[in-house]
Amino acid sequence: MTISRRSLLIGLPLLLAGCQTGPSQQSMYDARPNEPHPLKKVPIDKIKPELRRQEVAYETSQPAGTIVVDTPARRLYYVLGNGRAMRYGVGVGRNGYALAGVAYIGRKAEWPSWTPSPNMLRTNPEKNMRYAGGVPGGINNPLGARALYLYRGGNDTMFRIHGTNQPSSIGQAMSSGCIRMMNHDVIDLYERAKVGGRVVVLQA
């Protein structure tokens, strides 16, 4: 059977439309002017393809709604169920600064304030003592646009999943143990995750 050029041109837009199953990758990182602290657009070519947010096949015994942090791979998965998950690139803690095992989301916050932990003040007082009184939420805050606070047995572990004002740290091991995400990505995760939700942190 022959297909005329005219038929091909008419059918091509429909074929391409059928291939688009979700928002473009760039649209997920567009400007967010309605945030309390507006976020600028992040050009997609500034984010390595493997670190961009995307839905992927993911087989796990964890129930839907679980967050799985694969520390060695620098990836975070939000389990959707039916063998699927939303995958995000993350920055993780340096050697010796890490949470491992199971925790849960004790609380969540939008544009949270930040205060250095006692351990941070003790190990690096020159850098952190000036922030001991706390830093209000905003673009320059180390916790970025959102934070999920990890608890065990009713106690704050002092570890967080949070945004960052240092996007170059995504994919790296350089934080004080917390899990960093692009601000656009942590907003997406914040909207999906529930207080009380299970968090599994895998270490090497």
C-alpha positions, -999 to +999 in steps of 0.1 A: +000+000+000+013+035-009+008+065+013+007+098-004+029+127+009-003+147+016-018+118+038+015+115+056+017+152+064-020+152+077-014+121+098+020+131+112+007+155+139-017+129+151+010+103+153+033+126+172+005+136+196+000+099+203+036+096+214+034+124+239+024+107+272+031+135+296+045+170+301+078+177+284+109+176+305+115+213+301+080+222+313+087+204+346+115+229+352+099+260+340+096+292+361+072+290+391+063+327+396+035+319+420+057+305+447+062+327+478+098+330+466+095+327+428+117+301+411+134+308+378+133+284+349+161+258+349+172+252+313+168+214+307+203+212+292+217+223+325+204+191+341+221+158+332+195+135+315+200+108+341+192+133+369+160+146+354+126+137+370+109+109+352+085+080+357+103+047+353+098+010+357+107+000+393+102-034+408+101-033+446+084-050+475+077-015+491+041-004+489+029+026+468+036+059+486+070+047+499+101+069+493+132+048+485+165+067+486+193+048+467+222+066+482+250+049+461+232+056+429+222+092+439+186+085+431+153+088+450+122+068+440+086+076+449+068+043+445+037+046+424+028+009+424+023-016+396+060-017+389+063+020+384+080+049+403+088+085+399+126+089+399+146+119+409+183+127+409+195+137+444+226+148+463+236+128+493+257+129+524+295+127+525+311+095+538+303+092+575+273+115+573+243+094+564+210+079+576+204+043+568+173+020+571+137+029+576+122+062+588+089+080+582+079+116+573+072+133+607+063+166+592+066+187+560+072+224+554+071+248+526+100+273+523+113+261+557+136+280+581+169+263+588+191+260+619+224+241+619+222+209+639+243+205+671+266+182+652+271+207+625+279+234+650+303+211+668+322+199+637+323+231+617+318+261+641+336+286+619+312+280+591+279+274+610+280+294+642+268+326+625+236+307+615+230+293+650+200+317+654+183+302+623+179+313+587+144+322+575+129+305+544+138+318+510+159+314+479+192+316+500+180+291+526+200+258+524+167+238+527+153+253+495+116+253+486+104+223+506+115+199+534+104+165+545+116+158+581+125+122+588+115+106+621+119+073+640+099+063+670+085+098+674+119+114+674+134+137+648+164+120+632+177+155+622+179+142+586+158+158+559+148+154+522+149+190+510+155+214+481+187+232+476+201+266+465+231+246+451+217+227+421+253+216+411+253+194+442+227+171+427+243+138+418+271+144+443+280+132+478+287+165+496+259+173+521+259+169+559+238+137+555+206+151+542+191+143+508+191+173+484+168+177+454+163+203+427+137+228+441+113+220+412+117+183+421+112+186+458+080+206+452+067+177+431+077+151+458+062+172+485+028+172+467+029+134+464+043+124+498+021+122+529+030+128+566+035+094+581+048+080+548+075+053+548+110+063+538+137+036+531+173+048+528+196+023+511+234+025+517+262+007+500 
